[in-house]
Amino acid sequence: MKKKYLIGIIAGIALVALAIYSFDASKIEYSDFATARQEHKTVQIIGSWVKELPSNYDSQNNEFKFHLRDEKNGIAEVLYKGGKPNNFDIAPMVVVKGKFEGDIFMASEVLTKCPSKYEGKMQK
C-alpha cells in the first residue's frame, strides 16, 4: 500500500474517533435529583414548579430561585443566574440543565414546556 493512502486512512480514522468523542462528551443525560446529587455532573431534569415553596427573582444580581419537583417526587432548590422565563408561571413542565453545588441545583438553562400551542391539534 502506498504511503499516501496509509496516511489518509489513519487521518480518517482519527477524525471519526474525534467526532465520536466530541458528540459523547457534549450529550447531557436526563436524570432526577437523587441521581444528580450522587453523580456530580451536568444533567437535565424535567419536573414541575413547586408553587407552595418560596421563589424569588433578584433583579440586582439577575438570579432566579425556585423549587422544582422531579418525576420521582424529589424536590430541590434551583438557582438560575438569569431572568425568570416569560411563561414560567403557566408552564406545566420545566426542564433545568445544570448540576448540584452543595444542596442547591445550579441551573445553566431553564426551559419551559407550554402545551397550549398543541391543544387545538390534539382535540381534533
N, C-alpha and C positions, 0 to 999 in steps of 0.2 A: 504494500500500500504506500502511496506517495505521502511524503511528509506533510504537504498542504492539506490533504484530506484528513489525516490523523489530527492535526491541529484544529481543523474545522469541527470535527466530531467532538473533541474534548471541549471546545468553546461552547458548542451547542448544548452539551450535557451540563456544563457549568451554569449556563443561562437558565435552563429548565429547573435545575436544583435551586437556584437563587429565587426564581419566580415562586416555586412551591413554598420555600421557606418564608418569603415575604407575605404570601397570602395567609399562611398558617399563623404567623406572628401577629397579623393585623385583625384576625377574626376575634370577635368578642362574644362569648357564650352567654346564653340566658341562664339565670340562676335564681336562688332565693336568698333571703338574708342570712339564714343559718349557715349555708354553704359558703357564702361570700365572706362571712366573718372568719371562717377557718382557712380559706384559700389565700387570702390577702392579694388577690389580683383583680384587675379591672373586669367587671361583668355588667350585664344588662339585667335589670329586674323589672318585671311588669307587675303592676298592682293598682290599688285604688287609694286615693287620698283619704286619710282618717280625719274627717272634719271635726270630730269631737275633741281632738287633741290640738294644742296650740300651733298656730302657724304665724309666720311673720316675714314681712318684706322690709329689709333695712335699706332705705334709699341712699343713705350716706356711704355705706360700704358695698352697695349693689349686691346684697345677699338675700336669698330666699330660703327660709327654713320651714319645713313641714314634716308631717309623719305619713309614712306610706305603709299599707298592709299588702304583703306579697300574696301569691296564690296559695301558699301553705299557711296562711294566717299569721305569719311573722310580722312584727311591726318594728320599724326603726325610724329614727330621726334622720332626715335628709337635709344636707346643706348644699345649696347650689349657688355658686358665685356668678350670679346673673339675675336678670329680671324674671318676674313671675310670668309664665306664658299666658297669652291673652285669653285662651279658652280654658284655663286650668280649673276654674270654679265649676264648670259644667261638664268637664271631661269625665266619662265613666272609668277610663283606664289611663294610667300614666306609665311611661317607661323611663327609667333612670339608668344612666350609664355612669359608672364610677367604681370606687372601692372604699372599704372601711378605713378610717383613721380613728382608732380607739373605738368608741361606741357610736360614732356618727358616720353615716354613709356620705362621703364627699362625691357629689354628682358633677360630672363634667358636662353632661347634657340632660335635659328634661324634655321629653317628647310627650305630647298629649294625644290621645286617641279619641276622636269625636265621630261617632257613628251616624250623626244626624244627616250627613250628606248621602248616606246609603239607605236611609229609611224608606224613601219613596220607591227605590228599586226593589227592596225586599218585600214590600207589601203587594206588588203586582202579581 
